[in-house]
């Protein structure tokens, strides 16, 4: 349980912890009886004897009962006792125990009813399977309790026996961990096996110096972070040492933590549930709930790491090889909460099992390696080594790759070149400002790390493996500190070290003991980022109210100026946070497939919000300054306007009367809550009501009258057509001078569609229409019309569909705006105008538009004629509410995290 809330826990929680900790008492010896039962049944099967069945059955019954109890107590332990580990291994052990209990009960049942030969065989096989599950679940449990590699001794091949012995010795003797025999050293540092990687980490951790002492608490604190922060206040004799700053309110905290963990604002219902929670540790519970949303958590981290790794959705850009597409690999790594040191190592040492393997690209007739580490040329190698140093060591070595660093004496060129040589197939030549010297610099890591091999492998794979080992080594003075500093900066606005990419020996962190403690805590807990994130987000420091008078700032001219973190710093939302949050506010749901990071194309809106058009440069931070171009895009941008005015939340007010003050006030309050996560003030509510009510006396800005025909006798100029457009004029058309005929073979689907139509505006009250004639001699089984809005990411904008007849064309989601059944096939042999209310197919806001249409059929012959829009009525209030929503979304309060 969180440290701050353990003392306040009620009796049920304390009983839960007590019962949970009985898990070990009922798990070890009693459950081992299942293993005995499996051995007895195996002996019976081998010797074709039933003599062991009775004894096996007794062991099975008692073991199964113990397995059920262990599963129940284990579940309680994981739910109530938050002081334990938090990892994928815990989930495996937990769910494996549940599966073991279920299968053990099945095995007992089979054992009791087995009378025939085949049932006896099935019973024995099930019991032996239960025994195997005991071994697996026990392994995960042993890993949790005793550390990584605990059972490796039983599974290791002969050549690793000495490694395992060294591991056990190192656990008791820190000196032994840095003074291994050559044989042990060769095994631990000569393999790209993940098990050896984890074992090496455990050995190296044993020799770390003691962690920094946590200062005593002198005021309200939630965890160790607050104590370090309070100690700095006291040392500086700040008034906050005796009068701590106040916390932010619940609404601000909820918005802040939703944006920080999953990258979007909360929905109205999510916010209401949090406000209704009466638990004293409701904030910690919300943090845990959001961190458990693995897919949403991973989606939020993915664009950051795509920027940081230079991930590209193409292998060649302008004929130049890229580092490749790491989006899926990044997302999966964060979804499974992969240990961060393993995440980094897999990028460098691609022989590790979980690594994304290099690809070969053809760049202008020349084969090139597509991988994170590119070392085909001298320049490629220097750039790759610099990228690793920047991202994973928080260290800038780019300048030192061409000459000794002008500003940082820590980096003479030879040191940078020696480090870079680890990423090449051979030692690199010293090239000073493009002038070759002929001098070769031997490879060596950039920091002195005790207890690692001095000899550098001679082959490329060996060098990259060694580079991965040294970069992620627990003794590396920068690796763990760099990532916890990034986490701190991500959530607090400023790092403990600034700039976060430029750690320097002569510029100390603002809180060196806190940085060291966080780095040590991360390393000793399997480099579990979620644990460190939880520590930061549940700290009182993170939850302080924003106060511009107390906000820290980084002064590049005075890098050592103190920072006290008495208030969080304002943080500009990323492009992904802005666009994804607009969609959540508009639709009151998070649609994972519609998140901005999936979109490869660069738009004017995404660029002004900071999303890079391409990732040619490594970046760990987006620009946070404001510019005129951003204001212009938010004022006049077509994409931003379409996102706002097509919001589904606006459709609730389509028929709100200006006299219905209660409903109008509720709708305004919903908009404020959806966008800003708070209700409006009295003055804001009154001003909004006055503006929206006055819209009843205004006509709609576009003043549309009559039907708007999008397609009739020909395609509009500049439109882009796909498929067969078979125009004809006989028999007589329903409208205009000609129509088009389409025929699909029996059982097959055919379509013709057009894009790049001049955007046609659609209001919720509008009606979409198309003229259709079905050939009575060859009728289809289904016809479908699709409308492209040019905005939604789902299906490339094709998210509005209506169909008639059977449900055979598998586009969209059944019984939703993306695939809505409107009725039966129209009468055969005559022209029929098919009408579809715009709201029925998802045009529910005031800013919808149509930029493309598709005409589909399953079999048969269909004649298609004019298609367009019939303007509806009563949209003035909706548009006024859209104006209000636009103002809220464009406001600094929405655009910044505070």
C-alpha positions in Angstrom: 0.0 0.0 0.0 1.2 3.6 -0.5 3.3 4.8 2.4 1.0 7.8 2.9 -2.1 5.8 3.2 -1.1 2.6 5.0 -1.7 4.2 8.4 -5.1 5.4 7.4 -6.2 2.0 5.9 -9.4 0.6 7.3 -9.9 -2.7 8.9 -10.8 -4.5 5.7 -7.6 -3.3 4.0 -5.5 -4.4 7.0 -7.2 -7.8 7.1 -6.6 -8.1 3.4 -2.9 -7.5 3.9 -2.8 -10.1 6.8 -4.6 -12.8 4.8 -2.5 -12.0 1.7 0.7 -12.6 3.6 -0.5 -16.1 4.5 0.0 -16.9 0.8 3.5 -18.3 1.4 2.3 -20.5 4.3 -0.1 -22.3 2.1 1.9 -22.2 -1.1 5.2 -23.9 -0.5 4.9 -27.4 1.1 1.2 -28.2 0.5 1.3 -27.2 -3.2 4.4 -29.3 -3.6 2.2 -32.3 -3.0 1.0 -31.8 -6.6 4.6 -32.3 -7.7 4.7 -35.6 -5.8 1.4 -36.6 -7.3 2.8 -36.0 -10.8 5.9 -38.0 -10.1 3.9 -40.9 -8.8 1.6 -40.9 -11.8 4.6 -40.7 -14.1 6.1 -43.8 -12.4 2.8 -45.6 -12.8 2.6 -44.8 -16.5 6.2 -45.9 -17.1 5.8 -49.2 -15.3 2.2 -49.7 -16.4 1.1 -50.1 -12.8 -1.8 -48.8 -10.7 -0.1 -49.2 -7.4 0.9 -45.6 -7.1 -2.6 -44.2 -8.0 -4.0 -44.2 -4.5 -1.1 -42.3 -3.1 -1.1 -39.9 -6.0 -4.8 -39.2 -5.5 -4.3 -38.4 -1.8 -1.4 -36.0 -2.7 -3.5 -34.5 -5.6 -6.5 -33.8 -3.4 -4.6 -32.1 -0.6 -2.3 -30.3 -3.1 -5.3 -29.0 -5.1 -6.9 -27.6 -2.0 -3.7 -25.9 -1.1 -3.4 -24.5 -4.6 -6.9 -23.0 -4.4 -6.1 -21.4 -1.0 -2.7 -20.2 -2.3 -4.4 -18.6 -5.4 -6.9 -16.8 -3.2 -4.4 -15.5 -0.7 -2.0 -14.6 -3.5 -4.7 -12.5 -5.1 -5.3 -10.7 -1.8 -1.6 -10.2 -1.4 -1.3 -8.6 -4.8 -4.4 -6.5 -4.3 -3.8 -5.2 -0.8 -0.1 -5.3 -0.1 1.4 -2.7 -2.5 4.8 -2.9 -0.8 5.8 -5.8 -2.9 7.2 -6.0 -6.4 5.3 -4.7 -9.4 6.3 -6.4 -12.6 5.3 -8.8 -15.4 6.7 -11.6 -13.3 4.1 -10.8 -10.6 1.3 -11.1 -13.2 2.7 -14.4 -14.5 2.9 -15.8 -10.9 -0.5 -14.5 -10.0 -2.4 -15.7 -13.0 -0.3 -18.9 -13.2 -1.4 -19.7 -9.7 -5.1 -19.2 -10.6 -4.6 -21.5 -13.7 -2.8 -24.1 -11.5 -5.7 -24.1 -9.0 -8.3 -24.6 -11.8 -6.3 -27.4 -13.6 -5.6 -29.1 -10.2 -9.4 -29.2 -9.5 -10.0 -30.8 -13.0 -7.2 -33.3 -12.2 -8.9 -34.3 -9.0 -12.2 -34.8 -10.8 -10.6 -37.0 -13.4 -8.8 -39.0 -10.8 -12.0 -39.8 -9.0 -14.0 -40.8 -12.1 -11.2 -42.6 -14.0 -12.4 -46.2 -14.5 -11.6 -46.9 -18.2 -8.1 -47.1 -19.6 -8.4 -43.9 -21.6 -9.7 -42.0 -18.7 -6.9 -43.3 -16.5 -4.4 -42.2 -19.2 -6.0 -38.7 -19.4 -6.0 -38.4 -15.6 -2.3 -39.3 -15.4 -1.5 -36.8 -18.2 -3.4 -34.0 -16.5 -1.7 -34.7 -13.1 1.7 -34.7 -14.7 0.7 -31.4 -16.4 -0.2 -30.0 -13.0 3.2 -30.9 -11.7 4.8 -29.1 -14.6 2.7 -26.0 -13.8 3.9 -26.2 -10.2 7.5 -25.9 -11.5 6.6 -22.9 -13.7 4.6 -21.0 -11.1 7.2 -21.8 -8.4 9.9 -20.4 -10.7 8.1 -17.1 -11.1 7.5 -17.0 -7.3 11.1 -17.7 -6.6 12.1 -14.9 -9.0 9.8 -12.5 -7.1 11.2 -13.4 -3.7 14.8 -14.2 -4.4 15.6 -12.2 -7.5 16.3 -12.8 -11.2 18.2 -16.0 -12.0 17.2 -17.8 -8.8 16.4 -21.1 -10.5 19.0 -20.7 -13.3 21.3 -23.2 -11.5 18.9 -26.0 -12.1 18.5 -25.2 -15.8 21.9 -23.9 -16.8 24.2 -25.9 -19.1 27.5 -27.1 -17.7 29.5 -24.1 -19.0 27.3 -21.7 -16.9 27.6 -23.5 -13.6 30.4 -21.3 -12.5 28.4 -18.2 -13.5 25.6 -19.2 -11.2 28.0 -19.9 -8.4 29.6 -16.5 -8.9 26.1 -15.0 -8.8 25.4 -16.5 -5.4 28.8 -15.5 -4.1 28.4 -11.9 -5.4 25.1 -11.6 -3.6 27.0 -12.1 -0.3 30.2 -10.3 -1.3 30.1 -7.0 -3.2 33.8 -7.3 -3.8 33.3 -10.6 -5.7 31.0 -8.9 -8.1 33.7 -6.6 -9.4 36.5 -9.2 -9.3 35.2 -12.2 -11.3 37.4 -15.0 -12.7 38.1 -14.8 -16.4 35.8 -17.8 -17.0 32.9 -16.2 -15.2 33.5 -12.9 -16.9 33.5 -14.5 -20.3 30.2 -16.1 -19.7 28.5 -13.1 -18.2 29.8 -10.6 -20.7 30.0 -12.9 -23.8 26.4 -13.8 -24.2 23.3 -12.1 -25.7 21.0 -14.4 -23.7 18.3 -12.6 -21.8 18.6 -14.8 -18.8 22.3 -14.0 -18.6 21.5 -10.3 -19.0 19.2 -10.4 -16.0 21.7 -12.5 -14.0 24.5 -10.1 -14.8 22.3 -7.2 -13.6 21.7 -9.0 -10.3 25.4 -9.6 -9.8 26.3 -6.0 -10.6 23.6 -4.5 -8.4 25.1 -6.4 -5.4 28.3 -4.3 -5.6 26.6 -0.9 -5.7 27.5 1.5 -2.9 24.8 2.1 -0.2 21.8 4.1 -1.4 21.6 7.7 -0.2 20.0 8.3 3.2 16.4 9.5 3.0 16.0 12.7 5.2 13.5 12.5 8.0 10.1 14.0 7.4 9.6 17.5 8.7 6.2 18.1 7.3 3.4 16.5 5.3 4.9 13.9 2.9 3.6 11.0 0.8 6.8 9.3 0.1 10.6 9.6 0.1 10.6 12.2 -2.8 8.8 14.7 -0.6 11.4 14.3 2.2 14.3 15.1 -0.2 12.4 18.2 -1.5 11.5 19.3 2.1 15.1 18.9 3.2 16.2 21.3 0.4 13.6 23.8 1.5 14.9 23.6 5.1 18.5 23.9 3.9 17.7 27.0 2.0 15.6 28.4 4.9 12.6 28.9 2.6 9.2 29.7 4.2 7.7 26.6 2.6 9.8 24.5 5.1 7.4 25.5 7.9 4.4 26.3 5.7 4.2 23.8 2.9 2.5 24.9 -0.4 -1.1 23.7 -0.8 -2.1 20.8 -3.0 -4.1 21.3 -6.2 -7.8 20.5 -6.2 -9.1 17.1 -7.3 -10.2 18.3 -10.8 -6.8 19.7 -11.5 -5.1 16.6 -10.3 -7.3 14.3 -12.4 -6.7 16.3 -15.5 -3.0 16.5 -14.8 -2.6 12.7 -14.1 -4.8 11.6 -17.0 -2.7 13.7 -19.4 0.6 12.5 -17.9 -0.2 8.8 -17.8 -2.4 8.1 -20.8 -2.1 11.4 -22.7 -5.7 12.6 -22.8 -8.1 14.5 -20.7 -10.6 12.5 -18.6 -14.2 12.1 -19.9 -17.1 13.6 -17.9 -18.0 10.2 -16.5 -14.4 9.4 -15.5 -14.1 12.7 -13.7 -17.4 12.2 -11.9 -16.3 8.7 -10.7 -13.1 10.2 -9.3 -15.0 13.0 -7.5 -17.4 10.5 -6.1 -14.5 8.3 -4.6 -14.4 8.8 -0.9 -11.3 6.7 -0.1 -8.5 8.8 1.6 -6.0 7.5 -0.9 -8.2 8.2 -4.0 -5.4 9.9 -5.8 -3.0 7.0 -5.4 -5.8 4.7 -6.5 -6.4 6.8 -9.7 -2.6 6.6 -10.5 -2.7 2.8 -10.1 -5.9 2.6 -12.3 -4.3 4.6 -15.1 -1.0 2.8 -14.9 -2.9 -0.4 -15.3 -4.3 0.8 -18.6 -1.3 -0.8 -20.3 -2.4 -0.1 -24.0 -3.3 3.6 -23.3 -0.1 4.0 -21.3 2.0 2.6 -24.1 0.2 4.7 -26.7 1.1 7.9 -24.8 4.8 6.9 -24.5 5.2 5.8 -28.2 5.5 9.2 -29.9 8.1 10.3 -27.3 10.3 7.3 -28.1 9.7 7.5 -31.8 11.2 11.0 -31.6 14.0 9.9 -29.4 15.0 6.9 -31.5 14.5 8.6 -34.9 11.8 6.0 -35.8 10.6 6.4 -39.4 7.7 4.7 -41.1 9.8 4.3 -44.2 13.2 2.6 -44.7 14.4 5.3 -47.1 13.8 9.0 -47.0 14.9 10.9 -50.0 17.0 7.9 -51.0 18.8 8.0 -47.6 18.5 5.0 -45.3 16.7 5.6 -42.0 16.8 3.8 -38.7 13.6 2.0 -39.5 10.1 1.8 -38.0 10.2 1.1 -34.3 6.6 2.2 -33.5 5.2 -1.3 -33.0 8.3 -2.5 -31.0 8.2 0.6 -28.8 4.4 0.2 -28.2 4.7 -3.5 -27.3 7.7 -2.8 -25.0 5.8 -0.2 -23.0 2.5 -2.2 -23.1 4.4 -5.1 -21.4 6.4 -2.7 -19.1 9.7 -4.1 -20.3 12.6 -3.4 -18.0 14.2 -0.2 -19.2 17.7 -1.5 -19.2 16.6 -4.4 -21.5 14.7 -1.9 -23.7 17.9 0.1 -24.2 20.1 -3.0 -24.6 17.9 -4.5 -27.3 18.3 -1.4 -29.4 22.1 -1.8 -29.5 22.5 -5.6 -29.3 20.0 -6.9 -31.8 21.0 -10.5 -30.9 19.0 -10.2 -27.7 15.8 -12.2 -28.2 13.3 -9.3 -27.9 15.2 -7.0 -30.2 13.8 -5.7 -33.5 16.1 -7.2 -36.1 17.9 -5.1 -38.7 16.5 -4.9 -42.2 18.3 -4.4 -45.5 17.2 -1.5 -47.7 18.0 -0.8 -51.3 19.2 2.9 -51.4 19.7 3.9 -55.0 21.0 0.4 -55.9 23.2 0.1 -52.8 22.3 -2.3 -50.0 22.1 -0.5 -46.6 21.4 -1.7 -43.1 18.1 -0.3 -41.6 18.7 -0.4 -37.9 18.9 1.9 -34.8 22.7 1.5 -34.8 23.9 2.5 -38.3 27.7 2.1 -38.7 28.3 1.6 -42.4 30.3 4.9 -42.6 32.5 6.9 -40.2 29.7 9.5 -40.0 27.0 7.0 -39.4 28.8 5.5 -36.5 29.5 8.8 -34.8 25.9 9.8 -35.2 24.6 6.5 -33.8 27.0 6.7 -30.8 26.0 10.3 -30.1 22.3 9.4 -30.3 22.9 6.6 -27.7 24.8 9.0 -25.4 22.2 11.8 -25.8 19.1 9.6 -25.2 20.3 7.0 -22.7 23.2 8.8 -20.9 21.8 12.3 -21.1 25.2 13.3 -22.4 26.0 15.5 -25.4 29.0 14.2 -27.4 28.1 15.5 -30.9 30.5 18.4 -30.8 33.4 16.2 -29.6 33.0 13.8 -32.6 34.7 16.4 -34.9 36.9 18.3 -32.4 37.4 18.6 -28.7 34.3 20.1 -27.1 34.6 23.9 -26.9 32.3 24.3 -23.8 32.7 21.0 -21.9 36.2 20.0 -21.0 34.8 16.6 -20.0 34.8 15.6 -23.7 38.0 15.8 -25.6 37.7 14.3 -29.1 39.7 11.2 -28.4 37.4 10.2 -25.6 34.3 10.6 -27.7 36.0 8.7 -30.6 37.1 5.8 -28.3 33.5 5.6 -27.1 32.1 5.7 -30.7 34.5 2.9 -31.7 32.5 0.5 -29.6 29.6 0.9 -32.1 31.8 0.1 -35.2 33.3 -3.1 -36.6 36.8 -1.7 -35.9 38.6 1.2 -34.1 37.9 4.5 -35.7 40.4 7.0 -37.3 40.8 10.4 -35.7 39.3 12.9 -38.2 39.6 16.5 -37.0 37.1 18.8 -38.7 37.0 16.5 -41.8 40.9 16.3 -41.9 42.2 12.8 -41.7 45.1 12.2 -39.3 45.8 8.5 -39.9 45.7 8.0 -36.1 43.4 5.1 -34.9 41.8 5.5 -31.5 41.4 2.3 -29.5 37.8 1.6 -28.4 37.0 2.3 -24.8 33.8 3.2 -22.9 33.4 6.8 -22.0 33.0 6.2 -18.2 35.1 4.2 -15.8 33.0 1.2 -14.8 34.5 -1.2 -12.2 34.4 -4.9 -12.7 33.9 -5.1 -16.4 36.2 -6.7 -19.0 39.0 -4.4 -20.2 39.5 -6.2 -23.5 37.2 -5.0 -26.3 35.8 -7.7 -28.7 37.2 -7.7 -32.2 34.0 -8.5 -34.0 31.1 -6.1 -34.7 28.5 -8.2 -32.9 30.7 -8.6 -29.9 31.4 -4.8 -29.8 27.7 -3.9 -29.9 27.0 -6.5 -27.2 29.7 -4.9 -25.0 28.4 -1.4 -25.8 24.9 -2.5 -24.7 26.2 -4.0 -21.5 28.3 -1.0 -20.6 25.5 1.5 -21.4 23.0 -0.3 -19.2 25.4 -1.4 -16.4 24.1 -0.5 -12.9 27.5 1.1 -12.2 27.2 3.4 -15.2 27.0 6.9 -13.6 24.6 8.2 -16.2 22.2 5.5 -17.4 19.7 5.2 -14.5 20.1 8.9 -13.6 19.4 10.0 -17.1 16.1 8.2 -17.4 14.8 9.1 -13.9 15.7 12.7 -14.7 13.7 12.5 -17.9 10.7 11.1 -16.0 11.0 14.0 -13.4 11.2 16.6 -16.2 8.2 15.0 -18.0 6.0 15.2 -14.9 7.4 18.3 -13.2 8.3 20.5 -16.1 11.9 20.9 -15.3 14.6 18.2 -14.6 16.8 17.7 -11.6 19.5 18.1 -14.3 19.0 20.7 -17.0 19.3 20.5 -19.9 18.2 16.8 -19.7 20.4 15.9 -22.7 23.5 17.6 -21.2 24.6 16.1 -17.9 28.0 17.7 -17.0 30.4 17.0 -14.3 30.8 20.7 -13.5 27.0 21.4 -13.3 25.5 19.5 -10.3 21.8 18.4 -10.2 19.4 20.6 -8.2 18.9 17.7 -5.8 21.8 15.3 -6.2 20.7 13.0 -3.3 17.2 12.7 -4.7 18.5 11.9 -8.2 20.8 9.2 -6.8 18.1 7.7 -4.7 15.6 7.6 -7.6 18.3 6.0 -9.9 19.2 3.4 -7.3 15.5 2.6 -6.6 14.9 2.1 -10.3 17.9 -0.1 -10.7 17.1 -2.3 -7.7 13.5 -2.8 -8.8 14.2 -4.4 -12.2 14.4 -1.0 -14.0 10.6 -0.9 -13.7 9.6 2.6 -15.1 6.1 2.3 -13.8 7.4 2.0 -10.2 9.3 5.3 -10.6 6.4 7.0 -12.3 4.1 5.9 -9.5 6.6 7.3 -6.9 6.6 10.7 -8.7 2.9 10.9 -9.3 1.9 9.9 -5.8 4.3 12.3 -4.2 3.0 15.5 -2.6 5.5 17.4 -4.7 3.8 16.4 -7.9 0.4 17.2 -6.5 1.2 20.8 -5.5 -1.0 23.6 -6.9 0.5 25.6 -9.8 1.7 29.0 -8.5 3.5 31.2 -11.1 5.2 33.1 -8.2 6.8 29.8 -7.0 7.4 28.2 -10.4 11.0 27.3 -11.2 12.8 28.3 -14.4 16.0 27.2 -16.0 18.5 29.9 -16.8 21.0 28.8 -19.4 23.3 31.6 -18.3 23.3 30.4 -14.8 23.0 26.6 -15.0 23.7 26.1 -11.3 20.9 28.4 -10.1 18.7 26.5 -7.5 15.4 24.9 -8.3 13.1 24.1 -5.4 9.9 22.5 -6.9 7.5 24.4 -4.7 5.2 24.5 -7.7 5.0 22.4 -10.9 6.0 24.3 -14.1 3.7 25.0 -16.9 4.0 22.4 -19.7 2.7 22.8 -23.2 0.7 19.9 -24.4 2.2 17.9 -27.2 0.4 17.7 -30.6 -0.7 14.1 -29.7 -2.1 15.3 -26.4 -4.0 18.2 -28.0 -5.6 16.3 -30.9 -6.3 13.1 -28.9 -7.8 15.2 -26.0 -10.0 17.1 -28.5 -11.4 13.8 -29.8 -12.0 12.6 -26.2 -13.7 15.9 -25.3 -15.8 15.7 -28.5 -16.9 12.1 -28.4 -16.5 11.3 -24.6 -14.5 8.2 -25.3 -11.0 7.3 -26.2 -10.7 5.5 -29.5 -7.2 4.0 -29.6 -7.1 3.6 -33.4 -7.8 7.3 -33.9 -4.8 8.5 -31.8 -2.6 10.9 -33.7 0.6 8.9 -33.4 -0.8 6.4 -35.9 -0.9 9.2 -38.6 2.2 9.3 -40.7 1.2 12.3 -42.8 2.2 15.8 -41.5 -0.5 18.5 -41.5 -0.4 22.2 -40.8 -2.1 21.6 -37.4 0.2 18.8 -36.3 3.3 20.8 -37.3 2.4 24.0 -35.5 1.6 21.9 -32.4 5.1 20.5 -32.5 4.8 17.1 -34.2 7.9 16.8 -36.5 7.2 16.3 -40.2 10.0 13.7 -40.2 12.4 12.3 -37.7 15.8 13.1 -39.3 17.1 14.4 -36.0 17.1 12.7 -32.6 14.8 14.7 -30.2 13.8 14.1 -26.6 11.8 17.3 -26.2 9.3 19.2 -28.3 9.5 22.9 -28.6 7.4 24.6 -25.9 7.5 28.2 -27.2 4.5 29.9 -28.7 4.5 31.6 -32.1 2.1 33.6 -34.3 1.7 30.7 -36.7 0.2 28.6 -33.9 -2.3 31.3 -33.1 -3.3 31.6 -36.7 -3.8 27.9 -37.1 -6.0 27.8 -34.0 -8.0 30.8 -35.3 -8.4 29.9 -38.9 -7.1 26.4 -39.5 -9.5 24.2 -41.4 -8.4 21.0 -39.6 -8.8 22.5 -36.1 -12.2 23.9 -37.1 -13.4 20.5 -38.4 -12.3 18.8 -35.2 -14.1 21.2 -33.1 -17.4 21.8 -35.0 -17.9 18.1 -35.8 -17.9 17.2 -32.0 -20.5 14.7 -31.1 -21.0 16.4 -27.8 -22.5 19.4 -29.6 -25.4 17.3 -31.0 -27.0 17.2 -27.6 -27.9 20.8 -28.1 -29.3 20.6 -31.6 -32.8 21.3 -30.4 -32.1 23.3 -27.2 -34.5 26.2 -27.0 -33.0 29.5 -26.0 -35.7 29.8 -23.4 -34.8 26.5 -21.8 -32.2 28.0 -19.4 -31.7 24.8 -17.4 -30.8 22.6 -20.3 -28.6 25.2 -21.9 -26.7 25.8 -18.6 -26.2 22.0 -18.3 -24.9 21.8 -21.9 -22.5 24.7 -21.2 -21.3 23.0 -18.0 -20.8 19.7 -19.9 -18.6 21.6 -22.5 -16.5 23.2 -19.8 -16.1 19.8 -18.0 -15.3 17.9 -21.2 -12.6 20.4 -22.3 -11.2 21.9 -19.0 -12.2 19.2 -16.5 -14.0 21.8 -14.4 -17.4 23.5 -14.4 -17.6 27.1 -15.4 -17.5 29.9 -12.9 -20.7 31.9 -12.4 -19.4 34.7 -14.6 -18.3 32.2 -17.3 -21.7 30.5 -17.3 -23.6 33.7 -17.6 -21.5 35.0 -20.4 -21.7 31.7 -22.3 -25.5 31.5 -21.8 -25.9 35.1 -23.1 -23.8 34.3 -26.2 -25.5 31.0 -27.1 -29.0 32.3 -26.4 -28.4 35.3 -28.8 -27.7 32.7 -31.5 -31.5 32.0 -31.8 -31.9 35.4 -33.4 -29.0 35.0 -35.9 -29.2 33.0 -39.1 -26.7 30.2 -39.8 -23.4 31.7 -41.2 -23.5 29.7 -44.4 -27.2 30.4 -45.1 -27.6 27.3 -47.1 -30.8 26.9 -49.2 -32.0 23.9 -51.3 -30.1 20.7 -52.1 -26.4 20.8 -52.7 -25.4 18.3 -55.4 -22.0 16.8 -55.0 -22.0 14.4 -58.0 -24.3 14.4 -60.9 -23.4 14.4 -64.7 -19.7 14.4 -64.2 -17.0 14.6 -61.6 -16.1 18.0 -60.2 -12.9 19.6 -61.3 -9.7 18.4 -59.4 -11.7 15.4 -57.9 -9.8 12.1 -57.9 -11.8 9.0 -59.0 -11.0 5.4 -58.4 -12.8 2.4 -60.0 -14.9 2.1 -63.2 -17.1 5.1 -63.8 -19.4 3.9 -66.6 -21.4 7.0 -67.7 -24.5 6.6 -69.8 -27.7 8.5 -70.6 -30.3 5.7 -71.3 -32.7 5.1 -69.8 -33.6 8.6 -68.8 -31.7 9.7 -65.6 -33.3 10.7 -62.4 -31.5 14.1 -62.4 -29.4 15.9 -65.0 -28.3 14.5 -68.3 -26.6 11.1 -67.5 -25.9 8.5 -64.8 -23.5 5.6 -64.3 -24.0 1.9 -64.3 -22.0 -0.7 -62.3 -22.2 -4.4 -62.5 -20.7 -6.9 -60.0 -20.2 -10.6 -60.7 -22.4 -12.9 -58.7 -21.0 -13.1 -55.1 -18.5 -10.4 -55.6 -18.3 -6.8 -54.4 -17.5 -3.8 -56.6 -17.2 -0.1 -55.8 -16.3 3.2 -57.4 -15.3 6.2 -55.4 -14.1 9.8 -55.6 -11.9 11.9 -53.3 -10.8 15.5 -53.2 -14.3 16.9 -53.6 -14.6 20.5 -52.6 -15.4 20.2 -48.9 -19.2 20.3 -48.4 -20.5 21.3 -45.0 -22.8 18.9 -43.2 -25.0 19.7 -40.2 -26.6 17.3 -37.8 -30.1 18.1 -39.1 -29.1 17.6 -42.8 -30.2 14.8 -45.0 -27.7 13.0 -47.3 -29.2 11.6 -50.5 -28.4 9.5 -53.6 -30.5 8.4 -56.5 -30.5 4.7 -57.3 -32.1 2.3 -59.8 -31.8 -1.4 -59.4 -31.8 -3.6 -62.5 -34.8 -6.0 -62.1 -33.0 -8.6 -64.2 -29.9 -8.6 -62.1 -30.5 -7.2 -58.6 -27.7 -7.0 -56.0 -27.9 -8.4 -52.5 -26.6 -5.2 -50.9 -25.8 -1.6 -51.8 -23.8 0.8 -49.6 -22.8 4.5 -49.7 -19.8 5.8 -47.8 -19.0 9.4 -47.0 -15.4 10.6 -46.3 -15.0 13.4 -43.9 -11.3 14.0 -44.4 -10.7 14.2 -40.7 -11.3 10.9 -38.8 -8.4 8.6 -38.8 -10.5 5.4 -38.7 -10.6 3.8 -42.1 -8.8 6.8 -43.6 -11.8 9.1 -43.2 -14.4 6.5 -44.4 -16.2 6.3 -41.1 -19.8 7.2 -42.3 -21.6 4.4 -44.0 -25.2 3.4 -44.8 -26.4 0.3 -46.5 -29.6 -1.4 -47.7 -30.3 -5.1 -48.0 -28.1 -7.8 -46.5 -25.0 -7.2 -44.3 -22.3 -8.6 -46.6 -19.8 -5.7 -47.2 -17.5 -5.9 -44.1 -16.6 -2.2 -43.7 -16.9 -0.5 -40.3 -18.6 -1.8 -37.2 -22.0 -3.3 -37.4 -24.9 -1.2 -36.1 -22.8 1.9 -35.7 -22.4 5.1 -37.8 -19.5 3.3 -39.6 -21.9 0.6 -40.9 -25.6 1.6 -40.4 -28.4 -0.4 -41.9 -31.0 2.0 -43.2 -33.5 -0.4 -44.8 -34.3 -3.0 -47.4 -33.2 -2.7 -51.0 -35.4 -0.1 -52.9 -38.0 -1.1 -55.4 -36.5 -2.6 -58.6 -36.7 -1.0 -62.1 -37.4 2.6 -61.0 -35.4 5.6 -59.8 -35.6 6.0 -56.0 -34.0 8.7 -53.9 -32.4 7.1 -50.8 -32.3 9.6 -47.9 -30.1 9.2 -44.8 -30.2 11.6 -41.9 -26.6 12.9 -41.4 -26.6 12.3 -37.7 -27.5 8.6 -38.3 -24.1 8.0 -40.0 -22.1 10.0 -37.5 -22.3 13.6 -38.7 -23.3 14.8 -35.3 -21.5 18.2 -34.9 -21.7 21.6 -36.5 -18.5 21.3 -38.5 -18.9 18.0 -40.4 -17.9 18.0 -44.0 -17.7 15.6 -47.0 -14.6 15.4 -49.2 -15.3 12.0 -50.8 -18.0 9.4 -51.6 -18.0 5.7 -52.4 -20.7 3.7 -54.1 -20.6 -0.1 -53.3 -22.7 -3.1 -54.2 -22.6 -6.9 -53.6 -23.4 -8.5 -56.9 -26.0 -7.4 -59.4 -26.3 -4.3 -61.6 -27.0 -0.9 -60.1 -27.6 2.5 -61.7 -26.3 5.4 -59.7 -27.2 9.1 -60.3 -27.0 12.4 -58.4 -25.8 12.5 -54.8 -25.6 15.4 -52.3 -27.0 17.1 -49.2 -30.3 18.6 -48.3 -29.8 21.4 -45.7 -31.7 21.0 -42.4 -32.9 23.5 -39.9 -32.4 24.5 -36.3 -28.5 24.4 -36.1 -27.8 28.0 -34.8 -27.6 27.0 -31.1 -25.3 24.1 -32.0 -23.0 26.4 -33.9 -22.9 28.8 -31.1 -22.0 26.0 -28.7 -19.3 25.0 -31.2 -18.0 28.6 -31.0 -17.8 28.2 -27.2 -16.0 24.8 -27.5 -13.6 26.3 -30.0 -12.8 29.2 -27.6 -12.2 26.7 -24.7 -10.0 24.4 -26.8 -7.9 27.3 -28.1 -7.4 28.8 -24.6 -4.1 28.5 -22.8 -5.9 26.7 -20.0 -6.6 23.8 -22.3 -3.3 23.9 -24.3 -1.1 23.6 -21.1 -0.7 21.1 -18.3 -0.7 22.9 -15.0 
